C-alpha cells in the first residue's frame, strides 16, 4: 500500500535562524513591518510503500532521523496519509 508523508523540518527554537532573521528584516523593506520573528525551514513530501500505517510511520521516522533532519540543529514533525486520505 502507498502512503504519503508531509514532513516539516525547522531549526531548533533555541538556535539562531539566520535565514529567518534575513526574511524578517526584508519584511520592513516591502512594507510589512508588522511581520516579525520569521523562522524558515523545509517542507518535504514523499511516498512510502508499506503494509500498514504503523510501518509507514516507522519508515518516515527513520528517514527523518537518519537523513532529512539534523538533530543537533533541527526538529521535525510529520503526518502520514493513507491512499484514501487527503490533507
C-alpha positions as protocol buffer text, in pm:
chain_id: "A"
residue {
  index: 1
  type: UNK
  ca { x: 0 y: 0 z: 0 }
}
residue {
  index: 2
  type: UNK
  ca { x: 127 y: 352 z: -80 }
}
residue {
  index: 3
  type: UNK
  ca { x: 124 y: 621 z: 187 }
}
residue {
  index: 4
  type: UNK
  ca { x: 210 y: 988 z: 152 }
}
residue {
  index: 5
  type: UNK
  ca { x: 402 y: 1179 z: 417 }
}
residue {
  index: 6
  type: UNK
  ca { x: 417 y: 1554 z: 474 }
}
residue {
  index: 7
  type: UNK
  ca { x: 728 y: 1646 z: 674 }
}
residue {
  index: 8
  type: UNK
  ca { x: 827 y: 1980 z: 823 }
}
residue {
  index: 9
  type: UNK
  ca { x: 1188 y: 2036 z: 933 }
}
residue {
  index: 10
  type: UNK
  ca { x: 1259 y: 2351 z: 1134 }
}
residue {
  index: 11
  type: UNK
  ca { x: 1558 y: 2495 z: 1320 }
}
residue {
  index: 12
  type: UNK
  ca { x: 1553 y: 2432 z: 1693 }
}
residue {
  index: 13
  type: UNK
  ca { x: 1385 y: 2720 z: 1874 }
}
residue {
  index: 14
  type: UNK
  ca { x: 1693 y: 2780 z: 2092 }
}
residue {
  index: 15
  type: UNK
  ca { x: 1918 y: 2834 z: 1787 }
}
residue {
  index: 16
  type: UNK
  ca { x: 1966 y: 3144 z: 1577 }
}
residue {
  index: 17
  type: UNK
  ca { x: 1791 y: 3121 z: 1239 }
}
residue {
  index: 18
  type: UNK
  ca { x: 1991 y: 3347 z: 1000 }
}
residue {
  index: 19
  type: UNK
  ca { x: 1755 y: 3287 z: 707 }
}
residue {
  index: 20
  type: UNK
  ca { x: 1454 y: 3371 z: 923 }
}
residue {
  index: 21
  type: UNK
  ca { x: 1627 y: 3687 z: 1051 }
}
residue {
  index: 22
  type: UNK
  ca { x: 1702 y: 3799 z: 693 }
}
residue {
  index: 23
  type: UNK
  ca { x: 1339 y: 3740 z: 590 }
}
residue {
  index: 24
  type: UNK
  ca { x: 1215 y: 3931 z: 896 }
}
residue {
  index: 25
  type: UNK
  ca { x: 1440 y: 4226 z: 810 }
}
residue {
  index: 26
  type: UNK
  ca { x: 1317 y: 4224 z: 450 }
}
residue {
  index: 27
  type: UNK
  ca { x: 954 y: 4247 z: 560 }
}
residue {
  index: 28
  type: UNK
  ca { x: 1012 y: 4612 z: 652 }
}
residue {
  index: 29
  type: UNK
  ca { x: 1152 y: 4679 z: 304 }
}
residue {
  index: 30
  type: UNK
  ca { x: 836 y: 4553 z: 135 }
}
residue {
  index: 31
  type: UNK
  ca { x: 600 y: 4744 z: 362 }
}
residue {
  index: 32
  type: UNK
  ca { x: 515 y: 4469 z: 610 }
}
residue {
  index: 33
  type: UNK
  ca { x: 683 y: 4579 z: 937 }
}
residue {
  index: 34
  type: UNK
  ca { x: 410 y: 4406 z: 1139 }
}
residue {
  index: 35
  type: UNK
  ca { x: 551 y: 4063 z: 1041 }
}
residue {
  index: 36
  type: UNK
  ca { x: 826 y: 3951 z: 1278 }
}
residue {
  index: 37
  type: UNK
  ca { x: 1007 y: 3651 z: 1424 }
}
residue {
  index: 38
  type: UNK
  ca { x: 1013 y: 3455 z: 1096 }
}
residue {
  index: 39
  type: UNK
  ca { x: 1161 y: 3105 z: 1117 }
}
residue {
  index: 40
  type: UNK
  ca { x: 1249 y: 2931 z: 790 }
}
residue {
  index: 41
  type: UNK
  ca { x: 1262 y: 2556 z: 740 }
}
residue {
  index: 42
  type: UNK
  ca { x: 1192 y: 2282 z: 487 }
}
residue {
  index: 43
  type: UNK
  ca { x: 871 y: 2113 z: 376 }
}
residue {
  index: 44
  type: UNK
  ca { x: 922 y: 1765 z: 232 }
}
residue {
  index: 45
  type: UNK
  ca { x: 666 y: 1530 z: 79 }
}
residue {
  index: 46
  type: UNK
  ca { x: 733 y: 1168 z: -5 }
}
residue {
  index: 47
  type: UNK
  ca { x: 556 y: 842 z: -83 }
}
residue {
  index: 48
  type: UNK
  ca { x: 632 y: 523 z: 104 }
}
residue {
  index: 49
  type: UNK
  ca { x: 530 y: 168 z: 25 }
}
residue {
  index: 50
  type: UNK
  ca { x: 430 y: -15 z: 344 }
}
residue {
  index: 51
  type: UNK
  ca { x: 187 y: -287 z: 452 }
}
residue {
  index: 52
  type: UNK
  ca { x: 15 y: -58 z: 706 }
}
residue {
  index: 53
  type: UNK
  ca { x: 19 y: 293 z: 856 }
}
residue {
  index: 54
  type: UNK
  ca { x: 233 y: 199 z: 1157 }
}
residue {
  index: 55
  type: UNK
  ca { x: 503 y: 57 z: 930 }
}
residue {
  index: 56
  type: UNK
  ca { x: 483 y: 364 z: 704 }
}
residue {
  index: 57
  type: UNK
  ca { x: 523 y: 595 z: 1004 }
}
residue {
  index: 58
  type: UNK
  ca { x: 826 y: 397 z: 1124 }
}
residue {
  index: 59
  type: UNK
  ca { x: 989 y: 432 z: 782 }
}
residue {
  index: 60
  type: UNK
  ca { x: 921 y: 807 z: 772 }
}
residue {
  index: 61
  type: UNK
  ca { x: 1059 y: 846 z: 1127 }
}
residue {
  index: 62
  type: UNK
  ca { x: 1377 y: 662 z: 1026 }
}
residue {
  index: 63
  type: UNK
  ca { x: 1419 y: 875 z: 712 }
}
residue {
  index: 64
  type: UNK
  ca { x: 1381 y: 1193 z: 918 }
}
residue {
  index: 65
  type: UNK
  ca { x: 1626 y: 1084 z: 1186 }
}
residue {
  index: 66
  type: UNK
  ca { x: 1890 y: 945 z: 951 }
}
residue {
  index: 67
  type: UNK
  ca { x: 1873 y: 1179 z: 652 }
}
residue {
  index: 68
  type: UNK
  ca { x: 1616 y: 1459 z: 639 }
}
residue {
  index: 69
  type: UNK
  ca { x: 1683 y: 1642 z: 967 }
}
residue {
  index: 70
  type: UNK
  ca { x: 2000 y: 1723 z: 1158 }
}
residue {
  index: 71
  type: UNK
  ca { x: 1904 y: 1656 z: 1524 }
}
residue {
  index: 72
  type: UNK
  ca { x: 2176 y: 1890 z: 1650 }
}
residue {
  index: 73
  type: UNK
  ca { x: 2017 y: 2191 z: 1478 }
}
residue {
  index: 74
  type: UNK
  ca { x: 1667 y: 2088 z: 1367 }
}
residue {
  index: 75
  type: UNK
  ca { x: 1348 y: 1919 z: 1478 }
}
residue {
  index: 76
  type: UNK
  ca { x: 1087 y: 1754 z: 1258 }
}
residue {
  index: 77
  type: UNK
  ca { x: 717 y: 1683 z: 1251 }
}
residue {
  index: 78
  type: UNK
  ca { x: 529 y: 1466 z: 1005 }
}
residue {
  index: 79
  type: UNK
  ca { x: 188 y: 1335 z: 915 }
}
residue {
  index: 80
  type: UNK
  ca { x: 125 y: 1019 z: 715 }
}
residue {
  index: 81
  type: UNK
  ca { x: -179 y: 997 z: 487 }
}
residue {
  index: 82
  type: UNK
  ca { x: -327 y: 673 z: 358 }
}
residue {
  index: 83
  type: UNK
  ca { x: -437 y: 619 z: -2 }
}
residue {
  index: 84
  type: UNK
  ca { x: -795 y: 720 z: 81 }
}
residue {
  index: 85
  type: UNK
  ca { x: -700 y: 1036 z: 271 }
}
residue {
  index: 86
  type: UNK
  ca { x: -627 y: 1389 z: 161 }
}
residue {
  index: 87
  type: UNK
  ca { x: -486 y: 1680 z: 358 }
}
